[in-house]
Structures are given as C-alpha cells and as structure tokens.
C-alpha cells in the first residue's frame, strides 16, 4: 500500500492515492513553470531597461 501523496500547488492542496501523475495536473505544472519563466524574463527585461535608463542619465 503506497502512502498518499500530498502536494501543495499555489493555495490548493492535492492528495493523490499513488505515484501516478494526473495528466491534468502535469499540464497545470507545465503551465505554472512556463508562466514563472515568462515572469522571470519580464523581470530581467525590467532590470535591463532600468540599467539602460541609468546609463543614459549618467552620460
């Protein structure tokens, strides 16, 4: 008998009966990780924009 798996995704707690990944959940995790990557890129772009502004102000 395998232990139930308790996962916390965002503010939802999901309890699964076994190791088998739920396809819907896998899709959700992929979407979450992709949206995190996109946020990361946006943050980097913001930083680059700020650096460019600072450089142009210094000149």
C-alpha positions as CSV (number, residue, x, y, z in Angstrom):
1,X,0.0,0.0,0.0
2,X,1.6,3.3,-1.1
3,X,1.2,6.4,1.0
4,X,-1.0,9.1,-0.4
5,X,0.9,11.9,-1.9
6,X,0.1,15.4,-0.7
7,X,1.1,18.2,-3.0
8,X,0.6,21.9,-2.4
9,X,0.3,23.9,-5.7
10,X,-0.4,27.5,-5.1
11,X,-3.1,27.7,-2.5
12,X,-4.6,24.3,-3.4
13,X,-3.6,21.1,-1.6
14,X,-3.9,18.0,-3.8
15,X,-3.9,14.5,-2.3
16,X,-3.2,11.7,-4.7
17,X,-3.6,8.0,-4.0
18,X,-0.4,6.8,-5.8
19,X,2.7,7.8,-7.7
20,X,0.8,8.0,-11.0
21,X,0.9,11.6,-12.2
22,X,-2.5,13.1,-13.1
23,X,-2.3,14.3,-16.7
24,X,-4.3,17.4,-15.9
25,X,-2.0,18.2,-13.0
26,X,1.1,17.7,-15.2
27,X,-0.4,20.2,-17.7
28,X,-1.0,22.6,-14.8
29,X,2.6,22.2,-13.5
30,X,3.9,22.8,-17.0
31,X,1.8,25.9,-17.4
32,X,2.9,27.1,-14.0
33,X,6.6,26.6,-14.7
34,X,6.2,28.3,-18.1
35,X,4.5,31.3,-16.6
36,X,7.3,31.5,-14.0
37,X,9.8,31.6,-16.8
38,X,7.9,34.3,-18.5
39,X,7.8,36.4,-15.3
40,X,11.5,35.8,-14.9
41,X,12.1,37.1,-18.4
42,X,9.9,40.2,-17.7
43,X,11.9,40.9,-14.5
44,X,15.2,40.7,-16.4
45,X,13.8,43.0,-19.1
46,X,12.7,45.5,-16.5
47,X,16.2,45.3,-14.9
48,X,17.9,45.8,-18.3
49,X,15.6,48.8,-19.0
50,X,16.4,50.3,-15.7
51,X,20.1,49.9,-16.3
52,X,19.9,51.5,-19.7
53,X,18.0,54.4,-18.2
54,X,20.6,54.8,-15.5
55,X,23.4,54.7,-18.1
56,X,21.8,57.3,-20.3
57,X,21.3,59.5,-17.2
58,X,25.0,59.3,-16.3
59,X,26.2,60.4,-19.7
